[in-house]
Amino acid sequence: MSDNSDLRNEEDNEAVQAVVDRVLSYQSGAPADTVRSELEKGLSEIGESRSEEWLTDNAARIRDADPAGA
């Protein structure tokens, strides 16, 4: 079982990390498209953006995360 700490402590920008944490908390195990949409929405709300690669990678990692570890 994973505590998902690799997702929780990766981003240098605190606001972006808060978006990742929020999406991880509510969307772990959800389809990657749903997770990606939530990441994009959260980033937009804080005036940030990330590359396609970042979005795809993090959406897949959150999708595959252990919900109990979130």
CHARMM internal coordinates of N, CA and C (Angstrom, degrees):
IC EDIT
DIST 1 N 1 CA 1.4456
DIST 1 CA 1 C 1.5239
ANGL 1 N 1 CA 1 C 108.80
DIST 1 C 2 N 1.3043
ANGL 1 CA 1 C 2 N 116.50
DIHE 1 N 1 CA 1 C 2 N 137.99
DIST 2 N 2 CA 1.4608
ANGL 1 C 2 N 2 CA 122.62
DIHE 1 CA 1 C 2 N 2 CA -177.64
DIST 2 CA 2 C 1.5183
ANGL 2 N 2 CA 2 C 110.12
DIHE 1 C 2 N 2 CA 2 C -106.33
DIST 2 C 3 N 1.3343
ANGL 2 CA 2 C 3 N 116.16
DIHE 2 N 2 CA 2 C 3 N 147.90
DIST 3 N 3 CA 1.4660
ANGL 2 C 3 N 3 CA 119.03
DIHE 2 CA 2 C 3 N 3 CA 175.43
DIST 3 CA 3 C 1.5233
ANGL 3 N 3 CA 3 C 110.73
DIHE 2 C 3 N 3 CA 3 C -94.59
DIST 3 C 4 N 1.3333
ANGL 3 CA 3 C 4 N 117.23
DIHE 3 N 3 CA 3 C 4 N 5.15
DIST 4 N 4 CA 1.4621
ANGL 3 C 4 N 4 CA 123.51
DIHE 3 CA 3 C 4 N 4 CA 178.14
DIST 4 CA 4 C 1.5205
ANGL 4 N 4 CA 4 C 112.87
DIHE 3 C 4 N 4 CA 4 C 61.38
DIST 4 C 5 N 1.3205
ANGL 4 CA 4 C 5 N 118.26
DIHE 4 N 4 CA 4 C 5 N 22.19
DIST 5 N 5 CA 1.4605
ANGL 4 C 5 N 5 CA 120.91
DIHE 4 CA 4 C 5 N 5 CA -178.14
DIST 5 CA 5 C 1.5212
ANGL 5 N 5 CA 5 C 112.07
DIHE 4 C 5 N 5 CA 5 C -63.67
DIST 5 C 6 N 1.3217
ANGL 5 CA 5 C 6 N 117.68
DIHE 5 N 5 CA 5 C 6 N -25.98
DIST 6 N 6 CA 1.4619
ANGL 5 C 6 N 6 CA 119.31
DIHE 5 CA 5 C 6 N 6 CA 177.63
DIST 6 CA 6 C 1.5198
ANGL 6 N 6 CA 6 C 111.18
DIHE 5 C 6 N 6 CA 6 C -64.31
DIST 6 C 7 N 1.3166
ANGL 6 CA 6 C 7 N 117.99
DIHE 6 N 6 CA 6 C 7 N -31.37
DIST 7 N 7 CA 1.4628
ANGL 6 C 7 N 7 CA 121.72
DIHE 6 CA 6 C 7 N 7 CA 176.38
DIST 7 CA 7 C 1.5222
ANGL 7 N 7 CA 7 C 111.37
DIHE 6 C 7 N 7 CA 7 C -82.15
DIST 7 C 8 N 1.3053
ANGL 7 CA 7 C 8 N 117.19
DIHE 7 N 7 CA 7 C 8 N -32.35
DIST 8 N 8 CA 1.4572
ANGL 7 C 8 N 8 CA 120.92
DIHE 7 CA 7 C 8 N 8 CA -174.58
DIST 8 CA 8 C 1.5267
ANGL 8 N 8 CA 8 C 113.95
DIHE 7 C 8 N 8 CA 8 C -78.08
DIST 8 C 9 N 1.3103
ANGL 8 CA 8 C 9 N 118.29
DIHE 8 N 8 CA 8 C 9 N -18.06
DIST 9 N 9 CA 1.4639
ANGL 8 C 9 N 9 CA 120.29
DIHE 8 CA 8 C 9 N 9 CA -173.45
DIST 9 CA 9 C 1.5179
ANGL 9 N 9 CA 9 C 113.43
DIHE 8 C 9 N 9 CA 9 C -126.04
DIST 9 C 10 N 1.3055
ANGL 9 CA 9 C 10 N 117.92
DIHE 9 N 9 CA 9 C 10 N 22.93
DIST 10 N 10 CA 1.4516
ANGL 9 C 10 N 10 CA 120.44
DIHE 9 CA 9 C 10 N 10 CA -173.80
DIST 10 CA 10 C 1.5262
ANGL 10 N 10 CA 10 C 113.67
DIHE 9 C 10 N 10 CA 10 C -91.76
DIST 10 C 11 N 1.2884
ANGL 10 CA 10 C 11 N 118.30
DIHE 10 N 10 CA 10 C 11 N -38.26
DIST 11 N 11 CA 1.4600
ANGL 10 C 11 N 11 CA 122.23
DIHE 10 CA 10 C 11 N 11 CA -170.86
DIST 11 CA 11 C 1.5202
ANGL 11 N 11 CA 11 C 111.98
DIHE 10 C 11 N 11 CA 11 C -84.08
DIST 11 C 12 N 1.3386
ANGL 11 CA 11 C 12 N 117.14
DIHE 11 N 11 CA 11 C 12 N 131.14
DIST 12 N 12 CA 1.4610
ANGL 11 C 12 N 12 CA 122.22
DIHE 11 CA 11 C 12 N 12 CA 178.16
DIST 12 CA 12 C 1.5261
ANGL 12 N 12 CA 12 C 111.97
DIHE 11 C 12 N 12 CA 12 C -72.11
DIST 12 C 13 N 1.3167
ANGL 12 CA 12 C 13 N 117.05
DIHE 12 N 12 CA 12 C 13 N -36.24
DIST 13 N 13 CA 1.4527
ANGL 12 C 13 N 13 CA 122.38
DIHE 12 CA 12 C 13 N 13 CA -178.90
DIST 13 CA 13 C 1.5313
ANGL 13 N 13 CA 13 C 109.04
DIHE 12 C 13 N 13 CA 13 C -77.69
DIST 13 C 14 N 1.3236
ANGL 13 CA 13 C 14 N 117.37
DIHE 13 N 13 CA 13 C 14 N 116.85
DIST 14 N 14 CA 1.4709
ANGL 13 C 14 N 14 CA 121.07
DIHE 13 CA 13 C 14 N 14 CA -175.62
DIST 14 CA 14 C 1.5212
ANGL 14 N 14 CA 14 C 112.96
DIHE 13 C 14 N 14 CA 14 C -60.84
DIST 14 C 15 N 1.3248
ANGL 14 CA 14 C 15 N 117.53
DIHE 14 N 14 CA 14 C 15 N -37.83
DIST 15 N 15 CA 1.4647
ANGL 14 C 15 N 15 CA 120.19
DIHE 14 CA 14 C 15 N 15 CA -179.76
DIST 15 CA 15 C 1.5280
ANGL 15 N 15 CA 15 C 110.63
DIHE 14 C 15 N 15 CA 15 C -66.15
DIST 15 C 16 N 1.3275
ANGL 15 CA 15 C 16 N 116.75
DIHE 15 N 15 CA 15 C 16 N -41.23
DIST 16 N 16 CA 1.4634
ANGL 15 C 16 N 16 CA 120.34
DIHE 15 CA 15 C 16 N 16 CA 177.73
DIST 16 CA 16 C 1.5242
ANGL 16 N 16 CA 16 C 109.53
DIHE 15 C 16 N 16 CA 16 C -67.19
DIST 16 C 17 N 1.3200
ANGL 16 CA 16 C 17 N 117.78
DIHE 16 N 16 CA 16 C 17 N -40.20
DIST 17 N 17 CA 1.4601
ANGL 16 C 17 N 17 CA 120.64
DIHE 16 CA 16 C 17 N 17 CA 177.62
DIST 17 CA 17 C 1.5189
ANGL 17 N 17 CA 17 C 110.63
DIHE 16 C 17 N 17 CA 17 C -61.08
DIST 17 C 18 N 1.3296
ANGL 17 CA 17 C 18 N 117.42
DIHE 17 N 17 CA 17 C 18 N -37.34
DIST 18 N 18 CA 1.4679
ANGL 17 C 18 N 18 CA 120.99
DIHE 17 CA 17 C 18 N 18 CA 177.86
DIST 18 CA 18 C 1.5260
ANGL 18 N 18 CA 18 C 110.61
DIHE 17 C 18 N 18 CA 18 C -63.47
DIST 18 C 19 N 1.3279
ANGL 18 CA 18 C 19 N 117.33
DIHE 18 N 18 CA 18 C 19 N -38.43
DIST 19 N 19 CA 1.4674
ANGL 18 C 19 N 19 CA 120.88
DIHE 18 CA 18 C 19 N 19 CA 176.60
DIST 19 CA 19 C 1.5245
ANGL 19 N 19 CA 19 C 109.63
DIHE 18 C 19 N 19 CA 19 C -63.38
DIST 19 C 20 N 1.3285
ANGL 19 CA 19 C 20 N 117.18
DIHE 19 N 19 CA 19 C 20 N -47.74
DIST 20 N 20 CA 1.4656
ANGL 19 C 20 N 20 CA 120.85
DIHE 19 CA 19 C 20 N 20 CA 179.38
DIST 20 CA 20 C 1.5294
ANGL 20 N 20 CA 20 C 110.06
DIHE 19 C 20 N 20 CA 20 C -59.35
DIST 20 C 21 N 1.3252
ANGL 20 CA 20 C 21 N 117.26
DIHE 20 N 20 CA 20 C 21 N -45.20
DIST 21 N 21 CA 1.4677
ANGL 20 C 21 N 21 CA 120.86
DIHE 20 CA 20 C 21 N 21 CA 179.72
DIST 21 CA 21 C 1.5233
ANGL 21 N 21 CA 21 C 111.43
DIHE 20 C 21 N 21 CA 21 C -60.67
DIST 21 C 22 N 1.3385
ANGL 21 CA 21 C 22 N 116.12
DIHE 21 N 21 CA 21 C 22 N -43.72
DIST 22 N 22 CA 1.4678
ANGL 21 C 22 N 22 CA 120.01
DIHE 21 CA 21 C 22 N 22 CA -179.01
DIST 22 CA 22 C 1.5213
ANGL 22 N 22 CA 22 C 110.73
DIHE 21 C 22 N 22 CA 22 C -64.23
DIST 22 C 23 N 1.3220
ANGL 22 CA 22 C 23 N 116.86
DIHE 22 N 22 CA 22 C 23 N -46.94
DIST 23 N 23 CA 1.4605
ANGL 22 C 23 N 23 CA 120.04
DIHE 22 CA 22 C 23 N 23 CA 179.90
DIST 23 CA 23 C 1.5260
ANGL 23 N 23 CA 23 C 110.02
DIHE 22 C 23 N 23 CA 23 C -64.91
DIST 23 C 24 N 1.3139
ANGL 23 CA 23 C 24 N 117.84
DIHE 23 N 23 CA 23 C 24 N -40.86
DIST 24 N 24 CA 1.4618
ANGL 23 C 24 N 24 CA 121.43
DIHE 23 CA 23 C 24 N 24 CA 177.52
DIST 24 CA 24 C 1.5222
ANGL 24 N 24 CA 24 C 111.07
DIHE 23 C 24 N 24 CA 24 C -59.32
DIST 24 C 25 N 1.3208
ANGL 24 CA 24 C 25 N 116.71
DIHE 24 N 24 CA 24 C 25 N -41.65
DIST 25 N 25 CA 1.4615
ANGL 24 C 25 N 25 CA 120.95
DIHE 24 CA 24 C 25 N 25 CA -178.08
DIST 25 CA 25 C 1.5239
ANGL 25 N 25 CA 25 C 112.71
DIHE 24 C 25 N 25 CA 25 C -65.01
DIST 25 C 26 N 1.3278
ANGL 25 CA 25 C 26 N 116.38
DIHE 25 N 25 CA 25 C 26 N -37.39
DIST 26 N 26 CA 1.4645
ANGL 25 C 26 N 26 CA 119.91
DIHE 25 CA 25 C 26 N 26 CA -173.89
DIST 26 CA 26 C 1.5150
ANGL 26 N 26 CA 26 C 114.35
DIHE 25 C 26 N 26 CA 26 C -102.76
DIST 26 C 27 N 1.3204
ANGL 26 CA 26 C 27 N 118.78
DIHE 26 N 26 CA 26 C 27 N -20.91
DIST 27 N 27 CA 1.4577
ANGL 26 C 27 N 27 CA 120.53
DIHE 26 CA 26 C 27 N 27 CA -170.57
DIST 27 CA 27 C 1.5213
ANGL 27 N 27 CA 27 C 114.97
DIHE 26 C 27 N 27 CA 27 C -118.94
DIST 27 C 28 N 1.3237
ANGL 27 CA 27 C 28 N 119.81
DIHE 27 N 27 CA 27 C 28 N 2.85
DIST 28 N 28 CA 1.4643
ANGL 27 C 28 N 28 CA 118.70
DIHE 27 CA 27 C 28 N 28 CA -179.80
DIST 28 CA 28 C 1.5224
ANGL 28 N 28 CA 28 C 108.73
DIHE 27 C 28 N 28 CA 28 C -59.31
DIST 28 C 29 N 1.3100
ANGL 28 CA 28 C 29 N 115.61
DIHE 28 N 28 CA 28 C 29 N 132.28
DIST 29 N 29 CA 1.4526
ANGL 28 C 29 N 29 CA 121.60
DIHE 28 CA 28 C 29 N 29 CA -177.87
DIST 29 CA 29 C 1.5169
ANGL 29 N 29 CA 29 C 113.95
DIHE 28 C 29 N 29 CA 29 C 89.86
DIST 29 C 30 N 1.3229
ANGL 29 CA 29 C 30 N 118.43
DIHE 29 N 29 CA 29 C 30 N -9.42
DIST 30 N 30 CA 1.4649
ANGL 29 C 30 N 30 CA 122.23
DIHE 29 CA 29 C 30 N 30 CA 178.84
DIST 30 CA 30 C 1.5283
ANGL 30 N 30 CA 30 C 109.32
DIHE 29 C 30 N 30 CA 30 C -76.70
DIST 30 C 31 N 1.3353
ANGL 30 CA 30 C 31 N 117.13
DIHE 30 N 30 CA 30 C 31 N 161.66
DIST 31 N 31 CA 1.4645
ANGL 30 C 31 N 31 CA 119.42
DIHE 30 CA 30 C 31 N 31 CA 176.80
DIST 31 CA 31 C 1.5342
ANGL 31 N 31 CA 31 C 111.42
DIHE 30 C 31 N 31 CA 31 C -57.52
DIST 31 C 32 N 1.3215
ANGL 31 CA 31 C 32 N 116.47
DIHE 31 N 31 CA 31 C 32 N 145.97
DIST 32 N 32 CA 1.4669
ANGL 31 C 32 N 32 CA 121.43
DIHE 31 CA 31 C 32 N 32 CA -176.94
DIST 32 CA 32 C 1.5224
ANGL 32 N 32 CA 32 C 112.34
DIHE 31 C 32 N 32 CA 32 C -56.84
DIST 32 C 33 N 1.3321
ANGL 32 CA 32 C 33 N 118.00
DIHE 32 N 32 CA 32 C 33 N -36.40
DIST 33 N 33 CA 1.4690
ANGL 32 C 33 N 33 CA 120.39
DIHE 32 CA 32 C 33 N 33 CA 179.17
DIST 33 CA 33 C 1.5200
ANGL 33 N 33 CA 33 C 111.20
DIHE 32 C 33 N 33 CA 33 C -63.48
DIST 33 C 34 N 1.3184
ANGL 33 CA 33 C 34 N 117.11
DIHE 33 N 33 CA 33 C 34 N -39.52
DIST 34 N 34 CA 1.4662
ANGL 33 C 34 N 34 CA 121.56
DIHE 33 CA 33 C 34 N 34 CA 178.09
DIST 34 CA 34 C 1.5192
ANGL 34 N 34 CA 34 C 110.02
DIHE 33 C 34 N 34 CA 34 C -66.14
DIST 34 C 35 N 1.3101
ANGL 34 CA 34 C 35 N 116.49
DIHE 34 N 34 CA 34 C 35 N -45.69
DIST 35 N 35 CA 1.4642
ANGL 34 C 35 N 35 CA 121.38
DIHE 34 CA 34 C 35 N 35 CA 179.85
DIST 35 CA 35 C 1.5254
ANGL 35 N 35 CA 35 C 110.19
DIHE 34 C 35 N 35 CA 35 C -61.55
DIST 35 C 36 N 1.3120
ANGL 35 CA 35 C 36 N 116.33
DIHE 35 N 35 CA 35 C 36 N -45.85
DIST 36 N 36 CA 1.4731
ANGL 35 C 36 N 36 CA 120.59
DIHE 35 CA 35 C 36 N 36 CA 179.83
DIST 36 CA 36 C 1.5255
ANGL 36 N 36 CA 36 C 110.83
DIHE 35 C 36 N 36 CA 36 C -60.39
DIST 36 C 37 N 1.3164
ANGL 36 CA 36 C 37 N 116.59
DIHE 36 N 36 CA 36 C 37 N -43.79
DIST 37 N 37 CA 1.4647
ANGL 36 C 37 N 37 CA 121.06
DIHE 36 CA 36 C 37 N 37 CA 178.56
DIST 37 CA 37 C 1.5214
ANGL 37 N 37 CA 37 C 111.09
DIHE 36 C 37 N 37 CA 37 C -59.51
DIST 37 C 38 N 1.3213
ANGL 37 CA 37 C 38 N 116.75
DIHE 37 N 37 CA 37 C 38 N -42.47
DIST 38 N 38 CA 1.4639
ANGL 37 C 38 N 38 CA 120.71
DIHE 37 CA 37 C 38 N 38 CA 179.07
DIST 38 CA 38 C 1.5305
ANGL 38 N 38 CA 38 C 111.39
DIHE 37 C 38 N 38 CA 38 C -68.01
DIST 38 C 39 N 1.3218
ANGL 38 CA 38 C 39 N 117.36
DIHE 38 N 38 CA 38 C 39 N -37.50
DIST 39 N 39 CA 1.4650
ANGL 38 C 39 N 39 CA 120.11
DIHE 38 CA 38 C 39 N 39 CA 175.57
DIST 39 CA 39 C 1.5296
ANGL 39 N 39 CA 39 C 110.26
DIHE 38 C 39 N 39 CA 39 C -62.67
DIST 39 C 40 N 1.3287
ANGL 39 CA 39 C 40 N 116.49
DIHE 39 N 39 CA 39 C 40 N -47.03
DIST 40 N 40 CA 1.4672
ANGL 39 C 40 N 40 CA 120.50
DIHE 39 CA 39 C 40 N 40 CA -179.98
DIST 40 CA 40 C 1.5232
ANGL 40 N 40 CA 40 C 111.15
DIHE 39 C 40 N 40 CA 40 C -61.60
DIST 40 C 41 N 1.3236
ANGL 40 CA 40 C 41 N 116.60
DIHE 40 N 40 CA 40 C 41 N -42.43
DIST 41 N 41 CA 1.4671
ANGL 40 C 41 N 41 CA 121.27
DIHE 40 CA 40 C 41 N 41 CA 179.08
DIST 41 CA 41 C 1.5267
ANGL 41 N 41 CA 41 C 110.42
DIHE 40 C 41 N 41 CA 41 C -61.91
DIST 41 C 42 N 1.3194
ANGL 41 CA 41 C 42 N 116.79
DIHE 41 N 41 CA 41 C 42 N -47.83
DIST 42 N 42 CA 1.4595
ANGL 41 C 42 N 42 CA 120.93
DIHE 41 CA 41 C 42 N 42 CA -179.66
DIST 42 CA 42 C 1.5164
ANGL 42 N 42 CA 42 C 112.45
DIHE 41 C 42 N 42 CA 42 C -62.87
DIST 42 C 43 N 1.3218
ANGL 42 CA 42 C 43 N 116.52
DIHE 42 N 42 CA 42 C 43 N -42.61
DIST 43 N 43 CA 1.4599
ANGL 42 C 43 N 43 CA 120.38
DIHE 42 CA 42 C 43 N 43 CA 178.33
DIST 43 CA 43 C 1.5234
ANGL 43 N 43 CA 43 C 110.90
DIHE 42 C 43 N 43 CA 43 C -63.56
DIST 43 C 44 N 1.3140
ANGL 43 CA 43 C 44 N 116.69
DIHE 43 N 43 CA 43 C 44 N -41.16
DIST 44 N 44 CA 1.4651
ANGL 43 C 44 N 44 CA 121.00
DIHE 43 CA 43 C 44 N 44 CA 178.39
DIST 44 CA 44 C 1.5235
ANGL 44 N 44 CA 44 C 111.09
DIHE 43 C 44 N 44 CA 44 C -61.07
DIST 44 C 45 N 1.3239
ANGL 44 CA 44 C 45 N 116.29
DIHE 44 N 44 CA 44 C 45 N -40.40
DIST 45 N 45 CA 1.4685
ANGL 44 C 45 N 45 CA 121.34
DIHE 44 CA 44 C 45 N 45 CA -179.53
DIST 45 CA 45 C 1.5243
ANGL 45 N 45 CA 45 C 112.29
DIHE 44 C 45 N 45 CA 45 C -61.97
DIST 45 C 46 N 1.3203
ANGL 45 CA 45 C 46 N 117.37
DIHE 45 N 45 CA 45 C 46 N -28.59
DIST 46 N 46 CA 1.4721
ANGL 45 C 46 N 46 CA 120.06
DIHE 45 CA 45 C 46 N 46 CA -179.50
DIST 46 CA 46 C 1.5271
ANGL 46 N 46 CA 46 C 112.14
DIHE 45 C 46 N 46 CA 46 C -103.02
DIST 46 C 47 N 1.3290
ANGL 46 CA 46 C 47 N 116.17
DIHE 46 N 46 CA 46 C 47 N 6.87
DIST 47 N 47 CA 1.4592
ANGL 46 C 47 N 47 CA 119.98
DIHE 46 CA 46 C 47 N 47 CA 177.43
DIST 47 CA 47 C 1.5137
ANGL 47 N 47 CA 47 C 114.40
DIHE 46 C 47 N 47 CA 47 C 73.90
DIST 47 C 48 N 1.3146
ANGL 47 CA 47 C 48 N 116.94
DIHE 47 N 47 CA 47 C 48 N 28.21
DIST 48 N 48 CA 1.4666
ANGL 47 C 48 N 48 CA 122.19
DIHE 47 CA 47 C 48 N 48 CA -179.62
DIST 48 CA 48 C 1.5210
ANGL 48 N 48 CA 48 C 109.88
DIHE 47 C 48 N 48 CA 48 C -117.69
DIST 48 C 49 N 1.3012
ANGL 48 CA 48 C 49 N 116.07
DIHE 48 N 48 CA 48 C 49 N 164.10
DIST 49 N 49 CA 1.4589
ANGL 48 C 49 N 49 CA 122.27
DIHE 48 CA 48 C 49 N 49 CA 172.69
DIST 49 CA 49 C 1.5219
ANGL 49 N 49 CA 49 C 107.93
DIHE 48 C 49 N 49 CA 49 C -146.35
DIST 49 C 50 N 1.3040
ANGL 49 CA 49 C 50 N 115.34
DIHE 49 N 49 CA 49 C 50 N 160.63
DIST 50 N 50 CA 1.4538
ANGL 49 C 50 N 50 CA 121.67
DIHE 49 CA 49 C 50 N 50 CA 177.31
DIST 50 CA 50 C 1.5243
ANGL 50 N 50 CA 50 C 108.22
DIHE 49 C 50 N 50 CA 50 C -138.17
DIST 50 C 51 N 1.3246
ANGL 50 CA 50 C 51 N 116.33
DIHE 50 N 50 CA 50 C 51 N 162.53
DIST 51 N 51 CA 1.4651
ANGL 50 C 51 N 51 CA 122.09
DIHE 50 CA 50 C 51 N 51 CA -177.60
DIST 51 CA 51 C 1.5249
ANGL 51 N 51 CA 51 C 111.07
DIHE 50 C 51 N 51 CA 51 C -66.35
DIST 51 C 52 N 1.3265
ANGL 51 CA 51 C 52 N 114.86
DIHE 51 N 51 CA 51 C 52 N 161.98
DIST 52 N 52 CA 1.4655
ANGL 51 C 52 N 52 CA 120.95
DIHE 51 CA 51 C 52 N 52 CA 175.51
DIST 52 CA 52 C 1.5297
ANGL 52 N 52 CA 52 C 110.18
DIHE 51 C 52 N 52 CA 52 C -57.41
DIST 52 C 53 N 1.3248
ANGL 52 CA 52 C 53 N 115.59
DIHE 52 N 52 CA 52 C 53 N -41.65
DIST 53 N 53 CA 1.4687
ANGL 52 C 53 N 53 CA 120.52
DIHE 52 CA 52 C 53 N 53 CA 179.89
DIST 53 CA 53 C 1.5308
ANGL 53 N 53 CA 53 C 110.77
DIHE 52 C 53 N 53 CA 53 C -61.22
DIST 53 C 54 N 1.3341
ANGL 53 CA 53 C 54 N 117.28
DIHE 53 N 53 CA 53 C 54 N -44.77
DIST 54 N 54 CA 1.4634
ANGL 53 C 54 N 54 CA 121.65
DIHE 53 CA 53 C 54 N 54 CA 179.52
DIST 54 CA 54 C 1.5236
ANGL 54 N 54 CA 54 C 110.26
DIHE 53 C 54 N 54 CA 54 C -61.44
DIST 54 C 55 N 1.3348
ANGL 54 CA 54 C 55 N 116.30
DIHE 54 N 54 CA 54 C 55 N -45.85
DIST 55 N 55 CA 1.4666
ANGL 54 C 55 N 55 CA 120.44
DIHE 54 CA 54 C 55 N 55 CA -179.29
DIST 55 CA 55 C 1.5245
ANGL 55 N 55 CA 55 C 111.15
DIHE 54 C 55 N 55 CA 55 C -62.59
DIST 55 C 56 N 1.3211
ANGL 55 CA 55 C 56 N 116.64
DIHE 55 N 55 CA 55 C 56 N -46.88
DIST 56 N 56 CA 1.4657
ANGL 55 C 56 N 56 CA 120.95
DIHE 55 CA 55 C 56 N 56 CA -179.22
DIST 56 CA 56 C 1.5228
ANGL 56 N 56 CA 56 C 111.10
DIHE 55 C 56 N 56 CA 56 C -63.17
DIST 56 C 57 N 1.3317
ANGL 56 CA 56 C 57 N 116.52
DIHE 56 N 56 CA 56 C 57 N -46.28
DIST 57 N 57 CA 1.4633
ANGL 56 C 57 N 57 CA 121.33
DIHE 56 CA 56 C 57 N 57 CA -178.89
DIST 57 CA 57 C 1.5290
ANGL 57 N 57 CA 57 C 111.48
DIHE 56 C 57 N 57 CA 57 C -62.77
DIST 57 C 58 N 1.3161
ANGL 57 CA 57 C 58 N 116.93
DIHE 57 N 57 CA 57 C 58 N -48.89
DIST 58 N 58 CA 1.4619
ANGL 57 C 58 N 58 CA 119.65
DIHE 57 CA 57 C 58 N 58 CA -177.35
DIST 58 CA 58 C 1.5205
ANGL 58 N 58 CA 58 C 112.47
DIHE 57 C 58 N 58 CA 58 C -70.91
DIST 58 C 59 N 1.3210
ANGL 58 CA 58 C 59 N 118.11
DIHE 58 N 58 CA 58 C 59 N -33.84
DIST 59 N 59 CA 1.4639
ANGL 58 C 59 N 59 CA 120.34
DIHE 58 CA 58 C 59 N 59 CA 175.97
DIST 59 CA 59 C 1.5267
ANGL 59 N 59 CA 59 C 110.10
DIHE 58 C 59 N 59 CA 59 C -62.27
DIST 59 C 60 N 1.3240
ANGL 59 CA 59 C 60 N 116.95
DIHE 59 N 59 CA 59 C 60 N -43.47
DIST 60 N 60 CA 1.4652
ANGL 59 C 60 N 60 CA 120.63
DIHE 59 CA 59 C 60 N 60 CA 178.89
DIST 60 CA 60 C 1.5242
ANGL 60 N 60 CA 60 C 111.23
DIHE 59 C 60 N 60 CA 60 C -66.42
DIST 60 C 61 N 1.3191
ANGL 60 CA 60 C 61 N 116.93
DIHE 60 N 60 CA 60 C 61 N -41.20
DIST 61 N 61 CA 1.4694
ANGL 60 C 61 N 61 CA 120.12
DIHE 60 CA 60 C 61 N 61 CA -179.63
DIST 61 CA 61 C 1.5299
ANGL 61 N 61 CA 61 C 111.22
DIHE 60 C 61 N 61 CA 61 C -65.65
DIST 61 C 62 N 1.3225
ANGL 61 CA 61 C 62 N 117.15
DIHE 61 N 61 CA 61 C 62 N -39.76
DIST 62 N 62 CA 1.4660
ANGL 61 C 62 N 62 CA 120.01
DIHE 61 CA 61 C 62 N 62 CA 178.46
DIST 62 CA 62 C 1.5221
ANGL 62 N 62 CA 62 C 109.76
DIHE 61 C 62 N 62 CA 62 C -70.15
DIST 62 C 63 N 1.3288
ANGL 62 CA 62 C 63 N 117.53
DIHE 62 N 62 CA 62 C 63 N -41.11
DIST 63 N 63 CA 1.4631
ANGL 62 C 63 N 63 CA 121.02
DIHE 62 CA 62 C 63 N 63 CA 177.12
DIST 63 CA 63 C 1.5249
ANGL 63 N 63 CA 63 C 110.58
DIHE 62 C 63 N 63 CA 63 C -56.05
DIST 63 C 64 N 1.3234
ANGL 63 CA 63 C 64 N 116.04
DIHE 63 N 63 CA 63 C 64 N -41.30
DIST 64 N 64 CA 1.4602
ANGL 63 C 64 N 64 CA 121.31
DIHE 63 CA 63 C 64 N 64 CA -175.76
DIST 64 CA 64 C 1.5290
ANGL 64 N 64 CA 64 C 113.89
DIHE 63 C 64 N 64 CA 64 C -87.18
DIST 64 C 65 N 1.3261
ANGL 64 CA 64 C 65 N 116.93
DIHE 64 N 64 CA 64 C 65 N -3.15
DIST 65 N 65 CA 1.4678
ANGL 64 C 65 N 65 CA 120.57
DIHE 64 CA 64 C 65 N 65 CA -177.22
DIST 65 CA 65 C 1.5249
ANGL 65 N 65 CA 65 C 111.01
DIHE 64 C 65 N 65 CA 65 C -66.80
DIST 65 C 66 N 1.3002
ANGL 65 CA 65 C 66 N 114.89
DIHE 65 N 65 CA 65 C 66 N 152.17
DIST 66 N 66 CA 1.4614
ANGL 65 C 66 N 66 CA 122.12
DIHE 65 CA 65 C 66 N 66 CA 176.48
DIST 66 CA 66 C 1.5257
ANGL 66 N 66 CA 66 C 108.52
DIHE 65 C 66 N 66 CA 66 C -76.77
DIST 66 C 67 N 1.3414
ANGL 66 CA 66 C 67 N 118.33
DIHE 66 N 66 CA 66 C 67 N 113.71
DIST 67 N 67 CA 1.4678
ANGL 66 C 67 N 67 CA 120.04
DIHE 66 CA 66 C 67 N 67 CA -178.73
DIST 67 CA 67 C 1.5279
ANGL 67 N 67 CA 67 C 113.32
DIHE 66 C 67 N 67 CA 67 C -56.44
DIST 67 C 68 N 1.3101
ANGL 67 CA 67 C 68 N 117.42
DIHE 67 N 67 CA 67 C 68 N -31.40
DIST 68 N 68 CA 1.4663
ANGL 67 C 68 N 68 CA 120.25
DIHE 67 CA 67 C 68 N 68 CA 179.85
DIST 68 CA 68 C 1.5216
ANGL 68 N 68 CA 68 C 111.29
DIHE 67 C 68 N 68 CA 68 C -69.75
DIST 68 C 69 N 1.3298
ANGL 68 CA 68 C 69 N 116.76
DIHE 68 N 68 CA 68 C 69 N -24.26
DIST 69 N 69 CA 1.4517
ANGL 68 C 69 N 69 CA 121.04
DIHE 68 CA 68 C 69 N 69 CA -179.90
DIST 69 CA 69 C 1.5122
ANGL 69 N 69 CA 69 C 113.41
DIHE 68 C 69 N 69 CA 69 C -88.61
DIST 69 C 70 N 1.3148
ANGL 69 CA 69 C 70 N 116.61
DIHE 69 N 69 CA 69 C 70 N -8.55
DIST 70 N 70 CA 1.4671
ANGL 69 C 70 N 70 CA 121.02
DIHE 69 CA 69 C 70 N 70 CA -178.54
DIST 70 CA 70 C 1.4524
ANGL 70 N 70 CA 70 C 110.75
DIHE 69 C 70 N 70 CA 70 C -76.87
END
COOR INIT
IC SEED 1 N 1 CA 1 C
IC BUILD
